[in-house]
Amino acid sequence: MVYDFHTHTFLSDGELSPVELARRAHVNKYKALAITDHAGIGSLERILKELTEDCALASREWDIQVLPGVELTHVPLARLSQIAKRARELGAQIVVVHGETIVEPVEEGTNRAALESPYVDVLAHPGLLTPELAALAAQKGIFLELSARRGHSLTNGHVANLALAKGAPLLLNSDAHSLEDLLSEQLARNIIRGAGLSDQQIHWVMTTNPEALLNRLRNRSMRAPGP
């Protein structure tokens, strides 16, 4: 089974609708899927309204847990935590931050701002992460991403080595924008192995850590005040 906490639909720059992406993931034997369209402060409400409805429908009708979320992408780092908080208030069950990948001009300091925010769950493709920030991810319990996406994946080995050295939790995500980007179990395993991880560590990244994140998100949802 596959867990994937970073994907996109045509609500941002992906190709599929949210409900079709959920269906395709279900057919690919996904256990859980987070739809995390690119967002800034102006698009949060629109994106999360549509995602919340479609994710709830897919989760009810098919044997897959589908979570509405966002990937905060190229937002000013001084506003990042505020926007992440607003995303949570608008119904995002998971908040991903677009980290300092080496293939895009992400504002320097974004990795730190994400790791210092109490409203962020996953730091995506953090690029040339420092040991200090890997230790901060471990301290805060924020998940660091190994990416299946071309370009972003170039630093997977570096991120994996630092995360393991500092005890930070790792996930593998597809960063899918199209049907062809979705993961299979074997592809996921091969990408993680390519980052230099052992069989036991692969199990942590593919199963143990995703289930821990899902449990955290469920517990947080149960604690959230009602309408």
Residue pairs with C-beta under 8 A, 6 or more apart in sequence:
1 29
1 30
1 31
1 185
2 25
2 28
2 29
2 30
2 31
2 183
2 184
2 185
2 188
2 206
3 30
3 31
3 32
3 171
3 206
3 207
3 210
3 211
3 214
4 25
4 30
4 32
4 33
4 34
4 173
4 174
4 176
4 182
4 183
5 32
5 33
5 34
5 36
5 67
5 69
5 94
5 96
5 121
5 122
5 143
5 171
5 173
5 210
5 213
6 34
6 36
6 71
6 96
6 122
6 124
6 145
6 147
6 173
6 174
6 175
6 176
7 14
7 21
7 25
7 33
7 34
7 35
7 36
7 173
7 174
7 175
7 176
7 177
7 181
7 182
8 14
8 35
8 36
8 37
8 38
8 71
8 175
8 176
8 177
9 15
9 16
9 17
9 18
9 21
9 35
9 37
9 51
10 16
10 17
11 18
11 37
11 46
11 47
11 50
11 51
12 37
12 38
12 39
12 43
12 47
13 38
13 177
14 21
14 37
14 176
14 177
14 178
15 177
15 178
15 179
16 24
16 178
16 179
17 54
18 35
18 50
18 51
18 54
18 55
18 58
19 54
19 57
19 58
21 33
21 35
21 176
22 33
22 35
22 54
22 55
22 58
22 62
22 64
22 66
23 58
23 62
24 179
24 182
25 33
25 64
25 66
25 182
26 58
26 62
26 63
26 64
28 182
28 183
28 184
29 184
29 185
30 64
30 182
30 183
31 64
31 65
31 210
32 64
32 65
32 66
32 67
32 210
32 214
33 64
33 65
33 66
33 67
34 66
34 67
34 68
34 69
34 93
34 94
34 96
35 51
35 54
35 55
35 66
35 67
35 68
35 69
36 69
36 70
36 71
36 94
36 96
37 47
37 51
37 70
37 71
38 70
38 71
38 73
38 98
39 47
39 48
39 70
39 71
39 72
39 73
39 87
40 72
40 73
40 74
40 75
40 83
41 75
41 79
41 83
41 86
44 70
44 83
44 86
44 87
44 90
44 92
45 90
47 70
48 68
48 70
48 87
48 90
48 91
48 92
49 90
49 91
51 68
51 69
51 91
52 68
52 91
54 66
54 68
55 66
55 67
55 68
56 66
58 64
58 66
59 65
59 66
65 214
67 93
67 94
67 217
68 91
68 92
68 93
69 87
69 92
69 93
69 94
69 95
69 96
70 87
70 92
70 95
70 96
71 96
71 97
71 98
71 124
72 80
72 83
72 84
72 87
72 95
72 96
72 97
72 98
73 98
74 98
74 104
74 106
74 107
75 83
76 107
77 107
77 109
77 110
77 112
77 113
78 113
80 97
80 110
80 113
80 114
80 117
80 120
81 113
81 116
81 117
81 118
81 119
81 120
84 95
84 97
84 117
84 119
84 120
85 117
85 119
87 95
87 119
88 95
88 119
93 217
93 221
94 121
94 122
94 217
95 119
95 120
95 121
95 122
96 120
96 121
96 122
96 123
96 124
96 145
97 110
97 113
97 114
97 117
97 120
97 122
97 123
97 124
98 104
98 106
98 110
98 124
98 125
99 106
99 110
99 111
99 114
99 123
99 124
99 125
99 126
99 127
99 129
99 145
100 106
100 108
100 110
100 111
100 126
100 127
100 128
100 129
101 124
101 125
101 126
101 127
101 147
101 151
101 152
101 155
102 127
102 128
102 151
102 154
102 155
103 151
103 152
103 154
106 127
111 123
111 126
111 127
111 129
111 133
112 133
112 136
114 120
114 123
114 142
115 123
115 133
115 136
115 137
115 140
115 142
116 136
116 140
120 142
121 142
121 143
121 213
121 216
121 217
122 142
122 143
122 144
122 145
122 171
122 173
122 213
123 137
123 142
123 143
123 144
123 145
124 145
124 147
124 152
124 173
124 175
125 145
125 147
125 149
125 152
125 153
125 155
125 175
126 133
126 144
126 145
126 155
126 159
127 155
127 159
128 155
128 158
129 144
129 155
129 158
129 159
129 162
130 162
131 162
131 165
131 166
134 144
134 162
134 163
134 165
134 166
134 168
135 166
135 167
135 168
137 143
137 144
137 163
137 166
137 168
137 169
138 163
138 166
138 167
138 168
138 169
141 169
141 216
142 168
142 169
143 168
143 169
143 170
143 171
143 209
143 213
144 159
144 163
144 168
144 169
144 170
144 171
145 159
145 170
145 171
145 172
145 173
146 153
146 156
146 159
146 160
146 170
146 171
146 172
146 173
146 191
146 192
146 195
146 205
147 153
147 156
147 172
147 173
147 175
148 172
148 173
148 174
148 175
148 181
148 183
148 187
148 188
148 191
149 174
149 175
149 181
152 175
153 191
156 191
156 194
156 195
157 194
157 195
157 196
159 170
159 195
160 170
160 192
160 195
160 196
160 197
161 196
162 168
163 169
163 170
164 170
164 197
164 201
169 209
169 212
169 213
170 204
170 205
170 209
171 205
171 209
171 210
171 213
172 183
172 188
172 191
172 192
172 205
172 206
174 181
174 182
174 183
175 181
176 182
176 183
185 206
188 206
189 202
189 206
192 201
192 202
192 205
192 206
193 202
197 205
